[in-house]
Amino acid sequence: MDTNIKDKVVLEALFERFEKQRLPRLLDIDKKLEQGSKLDNYDIEFLEEVFSDTKKNEHYLKNADDELKEIFMKVLSLYKDITKKAMTNEKKDSHNF
């Protein structure tokens, strides 16, 4: 199979998994943090898995179209926002003791 075709198939599969499984969970975590909650172990494991998979599959982006690259950048931004909110919530909680 041609490498470009294989990369496209892999990208489509990764995007489908992201769209149907990961994005909804990321948005749930973001909403939870917006309400002032802290991350639980399940959330942390999920975020670590998403980040690890993103880094592992990042090389597929070189052949991706601009729309997919833009989505990737939005995901990184969401991940950064989640991390920032989680740290803020942890600091608030630690100051209450």
N, C-alpha and C positions, 0 to 999 in steps of 0.2 A: 504494500500500500504506500502510495506517495506520502512523504512526511508531512506536507502541507495539509493533505486531506485528513491524515491521522490526527494532526494537531487540531484541526477544526472539529473533528468528532469529539475529541477529548474536551475541548473548550465548551462545546455544546452540552456535554454531560455535566461538566463542572458547573456551568451556569444554571442548568436545570436544578441540580442539587442545591445550589446557593439560593435560587429563587423560591423553591418550594420548602426547603428545610431550614437553611441557615438564616436567611434574612428575617423570616418571622420570629425566630428565636432571638436574634440580635435586637430586633425592635422591642420585643418583650423585656429583655434585659435593660435596654435603654429607658423604657417606661418605668420599670421598677426603680432604677436609679434616680430618675426624675422625681419620684415620690419620696426620695430620701432613704430608701432601703440600701442595704449593703449586699455585696455579692456573696452567694453561698458557694460551697465547694463545687456543686454541679455547674454553676455559672462559670466559675473559674476554669474548670476542666474544659468546658465547651469553648470558651474564648481561646484557651491555649491550643485546642485542636484546630479551630478555625485559623488562627494565626499561623500555626505550623503548616497546615495544608496550603494556605495562601502563599507562603514563602516557597514551599516545595513545588508549586505549580506556576509560579510567577513567570518562568521562562516561556510558557505558552503565549504570553501576552505579546511577544515580539511579532507574532503572526496574526494577532487579533485586529479586528476593525476598531475604528475610533470610538464607537458606541460602547463596546465592551471595555476598552481601556478607561473610558469615563466612568463606567460602573465600578470598575476595580478601584479607581481613585476615590469614589464615594464610599466604598466599603472601608477603605483605609481610614477615611475621615470619620466614619461612624465608629470604627474600632477605637480610634484616638479619643473621640468624645466619650465613649463608654469608659475608657480607662481613666480619663480625667474626672468624670463624675464619680466613679468608684473611689478614687483617691480622696476626693473632696468629702464624700460621705464617711469614709473611714476616719478622716481627720476630725470631722464634726463629732463623731461618736467618741473618739478618744479624748476630746476636750471636755466631754460631759462627765468624766470620772473625776 
